[in-house]
Amino acid sequence: MSRKDEYYNKAKQQGYRARSAYKLQQLDETAGLLGEGRTVVDLGAAPGGWLQVAAERVGERGTVVGVDRQRIDPLSDPEPAVEYVRGDMTDESTKDQIRDVVGGADGGRGGPVDVVVSDMAPNMTGEYDLDHARSVHLVRQAFEVATDLLDSGGDFAAKVFDGQDLDDLIADIEPEFEYVREVRPDASRDSSSELYLVAKHRLTAPVREGDVVEVTIEDIGEEGDGIAKVEGFTVFVSGVEEGETLDVRVGDVKPRYAFAQPAE
């Protein structure tokens, strides 16, 4: 049996709306996207296979929002945390609807968005370069939505077709996250050029690696590093004393703190 038939038949047997449900399962197992209590937005969610998987994995304490221009038939055995937004994901009105949902409008479950996922693909033309370019455009649109909605430390995953513009796409996404990796789920068809970009740990810090900023050391931490604040964001600086004001060069940036060295 081909891998296509294996996952198609398995989806029918297990009640998933699409074989692509197994791709999200495998992405989660590889990259740790979903989890109990998380808030997940699925862009281009119809027919709902990814919604089923996400709802199973976030549980009753989580929230899943399916977004599509098409109507999404509600899940036959719906989880209380699944919501549906019909509209163009790039429209501000659609993003406002998403914010209303995750802001706790339904029973106070919501909160900041932890994960944005997209399994969208363009209408295929059979011309590989054109199909690749269109898939990259879709990812860029999803990425723009993700940067608007994700909380600090949140994750983004989107399908794209491999090709000449992939490196530039990754380079544009990388500065907004701690790292980006490529994942090819086993459930993808053997002949497919699709892969998934998984961007982990959204960075919303007011500093980036390589920045030089002036700080005042407010305290000394347990490990001996100085503690400074930049617009309320914590920066650990080595080799300094409390009360010192100096220029520092930012190194590794994490979602909620960064490391720096005195600038030379």
N, C-alpha and C positions, 0 to 999 in steps of 0.2 A: 504494500500500500504506500502511495506517495505521501510525503509530509503534508501536502495540501489536503488530501483526502483524510488523513489522520486527524488533523485539527478541525476540519469541517464536520466530520462525523462525531468527534468528541464534543463539539459545541452543541450539536443537535441533541446528543444524549444527555448533556448536563444542563441544558436549558439556557445557554447563552445565545444572545441574538446574533452574534458574529464570531467567526473564528479569531478575529483580532483581539478578543478578550484575553486569549492566552499570551499575546504579546505584552499586554499591560501586566499580567501576572509575572511574566519573566523579567520585565523591566524592573518591577518592584523587588523581585528576589535578587536581582543583580545590583540595583542602585539604591534600594531603600527609600522609595518615593512615598509609599502609603503607610499608614499606621493608625492605630486606635486614636480616635479623637481629632484627627487632622481635618482641615478644610481644603477641599479639592475642587478646582474648576476644570471641567472638560470642555475644550473648545472644539466645535464641529462634532458634537457628541452623538448625533443620529448614526445608526439606529438605537444605540444604547448599550452595546456590549461592554464598553469601558466603564459606563456608569454602574453596571452590575458588579463588576470587579471592585471598583472603588468603594461602592456602598458596603460590600462584604468586608472590606479591609479597614475602613474607618470606623465601622460599628455605629452603635446608637448615639455615641457622644460626638461623632463627626458630622460633617456636612459635605454633601456632594452637589455641585451645581452643573447641570448640563446645558450648554449653550449651542444653539444652531439656528440657522435661518429657516430650516424645516421644522415642522412640528415633530416632537419626540413623543411617541406613545408612552404613557407612564408605565413603569415596570409593573408586571402582573402581580408581583408580591413585593410592593414597594417598601423600601426602608423609610422610616420617618424622616431621615436626614436628606433625602433626595429632592432637589428642587429643579425646575425647568425654566429657562429663559429663552424666549424666541426672539431672535434679532441678529443683526450683523455685529460680530464681535468688535469691529473697529469703531462702531458708533458710540459716542459718549453716553447716549441714552441707554444702550445695552449694558455698558459698564456700570452705569448708575444702578440699573436693576440688580446686577450681580452684587454690588456693594450693599444694597438694601437687604439682600438675602443673607449674606455672610455677616452683616452687622447685627444679626440676632433678631430679625423681624419675626421669625417663626419659632417662638418658644425660647428665644434667647440662646440658641445653640451656637450661633455663628461667632465669628471673630475674624481676625486677619486671615488672608488666604495663605495657606502653607504650600500648596502645590498647584501649578497650572500645567495641564497636559494637553497635547494635540496629536490626533492621529489623522489629521486632514491630508488629503492628496488632491491635486488638480485633476480636472477632466483630462484624460489621456488623449494625446494627439497621435502617438506613435513616432513622433520626432523626439529623439532622446534629449537633445540639448534644450529644446523648448520645454519639454516636460520637467526637466531638471530645474530650469530657470523659474518655472511657475511654482514648483515645490519650495524653492528657496524663498520666493516672494511670500508664500503662505507662512513659512516659519518666521520670517521677519515681522509679519503682521501679528502672529501669535506672541512673539517675543515682546513686541511693543505693548500688547495687552498685559502680558505677564509682569513687565516692569512697573506697570501702573497698579497692579493688584497685589503683588506678592509682598508679604511681610519680610522683614530682615531675617535672613537665614532660610528663606523659602526656596523651593526647587522648581525647575522647569524642564519639561521633556517634550520633544516634538519630532515627528517623522519628517525625513527629507530624503530625496533621491541623491545618491552619490554623484559627484560630477565636479566640473572645473571651478564652480563658485563655492564649493563647500568650505575651503580653507578661509576664505574671506568672511563667510558667514560665522564660522567659529570665532574668528578674530574679533568680530563685532560683539559677540555675546560674552566672551570671556571677561572683559573688564567689569561686568555687572555681577559676576559670581565668583565664588572661591575657585572653582575649576569647572571645566567642561570635558565630557568624555563621549566617545561614540560607542553605541551598543547595538548589536545585531541579534535580535531574539531568534531562538531556534524556530519559533512559530512563523517567521517570515518565509515566504515561498523561496525555494532554491534559486529560481530564476530572477528573483527580485533584486533590484539595486537599492532597495530602501534600507535605511538605518535610522537610528534614533539618536538625537543629540540630548544628552542629559546634563543639565547645568545645575550644580549643587550650591546651596547656601548663598542666597541673594545678598549682595553687599549694598547696604544703604549708608555706609559710613561717609562722613564729610571729607575723608582723605583717601588717597589712593597710593599704591606702592610707588616710591620715587618722589613723592611730594616733599618739599621742604617747608616746614611751618614753625612759627615761634610758639613755644609753650612755656608754662610755668609749672614746675614740679610741686604738686599739692601735697603729696604724701609719698611714703616709701612702702612698697608691698612686702609680703612675707618672703619673697624670693630675692629681695634686695633691689628690684627695679623701681625707678621713680614712676609715679602715677600722675599723668597730666590729663587734661580734658580739652577736646576741640569740639566746640558746639555741643557739649554734653557727652561726647563720645570718648571712651577711655583709650588712652595711648600709654603703653608701658615703654619707658626709656631706660636703657642700661647706662651704668656709670655716671650717675648724676646724684645731686644732693637735694633734699627738700628745700623749697624756697627759691631754687635756681631758675632763672629765666634764660632760655637759649633757643637757638634754631636746631631742629632735629630733622633727620631724613627718615621718612616712613618706609618700613620694610614690609613684612608680612601683614596683610589686612584680613581680619576675620569678620564675621557678621556683626559681632558686638564689641570688638576691641582690635587694637593693632599694636605692633611692635615698632620701635624706632631706635635710632642711634643718634648721638650728637652729630650735627652736620660739620664737616671739616671746612 
